Amino acid sequence: MEKYLIEKILPCIQADGGHFEFVSCEDGIVNLTFRGECSKCDKLDRCCKWIEERIKTDLGEEVRITAARRKPWFQDK
């Protein structure tokens, strides 16, 4: 799952100025930490649903994405 997300999904996210880090995948729940533009995007929920759909289509697995937002260190003040 991690390899798929990094190789297939991350480039699409980065094309819009976002980034995510893979945290874990267990019992059908994929935990990702979103950074960059994703950390402040109001459409992150739709993006997570899109990722879930891509995983279902490409890998045949049903998962749920849980998203944590993390701003860059210089925005945390």
C-alpha positions in Angstrom: 0.0 0.0 0.0 2.8 2.4 0.9 4.6 1.9 -2.4 1.4 2.4 -4.4 0.6 5.6 -2.6 4.1 7.0 -3.0 4.5 6.0 -6.6 0.9 6.6 -8.0 -1.0 9.0 -5.7 1.7 11.3 -4.3 2.8 12.8 -7.7 -0.9 13.8 -8.3 -1.0 15.5 -4.9 2.4 17.2 -5.4 1.2 18.6 -8.8 -1.2 20.8 -6.8 1.4 21.9 -4.2 0.5 19.3 -1.6 2.3 16.5 0.0 1.5 13.6 2.3 3.5 11.1 4.4 2.5 7.5 4.8 2.0 6.8 8.5 0.4 3.3 8.6 -2.1 0.9 7.1 -3.9 -1.5 9.4 -7.3 -3.2 9.3 -8.4 -1.3 6.2 -7.5 2.1 7.6 -4.7 4.1 6.0 -3.3 6.9 8.0 -1.7 9.8 6.2 -0.2 13.1 7.3 -0.9 15.9 4.8 1.4 18.8 4.4 2.0 21.7 2.0 -1.1 23.1 0.4 -3.1 20.1 1.7 -2.5 21.3 5.3 -4.9 24.3 4.7 -7.1 22.9 1.9 -10.8 22.9 2.5 -11.3 20.1 0.0 -9.1 17.5 1.8 -12.1 15.3 2.6 -12.9 15.0 -1.1 -9.3 14.3 -1.9 -9.3 11.4 0.6 -12.4 10.0 -1.0 -10.7 10.2 -4.4 -7.7 8.3 -3.0 -10.0 5.7 -1.6 -11.7 5.3 -5.0 -8.3 5.0 -6.8 -7.2 2.3 -4.3 -10.4 0.4 -4.9 -10.1 0.7 -8.7 -6.4 0.0 -9.0 -5.8 -2.5 -6.1 -9.3 -3.9 -5.5 -9.1 -3.0 -1.8 -11.6 -1.0 0.2 -9.9 1.3 2.7 -10.6 4.4 4.7 -8.2 7.2 4.6 -7.7 9.1 7.9 -6.0 12.4 7.4 -3.9 14.5 9.8 -2.9 18.0 8.8 0.5 19.3 9.6 1.5 22.8 8.7 5.2 23.6 8.0 7.1 24.5 11.1 7.2 28.2 10.1 3.4 28.4 10.1 2.9 26.8 13.5 3.5 30.1 15.4 
